[in-house]
């Protein structure tokens, strides 16, 4: 159903991480145009990003984030070849994790 595309690049002493998460991100407030019934809420609630098993970013999201969210952030440190892991959990208990190496 969902996947995460992660790219991490070392720029000086900062690591720039960019990720695209494939997820419907339904608020629970939109009506289906065919049935006129509310589409059930289905959105990412928590995003955790790690560098070498050290948490460098935690985000709490809600239904107000757009479909297929894009996330970009920087952190100090990292070296070429180090692993960067991005994970999310949604309100239906589903989760996804992807790991990439710093380029």
N, C-alpha and C positions, 0 to 999 in steps of 0.2 A: 504494500500500500504506500508506504512513505520511505523516503530515503533522505540522506544528508550529503551534500557535496561540500567538502572542506578543503580550503587552500590556506597554507600558512607560509609566510615568507619573511626572512630576516632582513630588516632594513636598519643598518647601523646597529644600535644596541636594543632596538625594539623588534618584536615579532608582531607582524600584522596578520590577523586571522580573518578570513572571510568565509562565510558558510551560507548555503541556501538549503532550506528545509522544505521538502515537499509534504505539505499537510493542508487539509481543507479549511481549517480554522473557522468553523461555524460558531456563531455567537449564540444560537438558539432563539434568535429574534427574527430571522428571515423566514418568509413564507415560501413554500414550494409553489411555483407558478401553475403547475398542473393540478395539484390536489388542494391548494390553498391552506395547507396545514403547515405548522411551524416545523422547520428542519431542526432536529435535535442538536443541542450544543455539542461541539467536538473541537477542542482547542488545546494547544500546548500550554501547560501550566508552569513547567520548570525547565530551564536550560542550564546545564552545568558544563563548563569547559575546563579541561585539565591540560597541564603541560607536565610531562613526566610524573603523573599521578598527583600533582599539586594543583588544587583548584585555583584558577586564575580569573574566573568569572562565574557568577551565579545570577540568573535572571528569573523573576517571577512574572509570568505573562497571564493574560486573560483573553476573553473573546474579542477584545478590541484590536488585536493584531491581525494584519491582513493575511490572506491566503498565501501559501508558499513563502513564509517570512525569510527575509535576508538579514543576517547579523554580521556586523563587522566590528572588530575591537583590536586594541593593541595591548601588549604587556611588555614590561622590561625583562630582558633575558631571552634565553633560548639559544640554540645553536643549530646549524644545518644538520639535519638528520634526526633531531629530537622529535618524539611523538607529541602530537596535539590531538586530544580527544574531545569531541562534542557529543553530548547526550541530551535528549529531551524526554519528558514524560507528559502525557496528556490527561485530560479529565476522564477518559474512559479506561485508564490503566495501561494504555499502550505506551511503548517506549522505543527509542531508536538510538543507536550509538554508531559513530564513525570516527576512525582514527586516520590521521594524515601525518606525514613527516614535514618538518620545516625545510623549505628549499632556500 
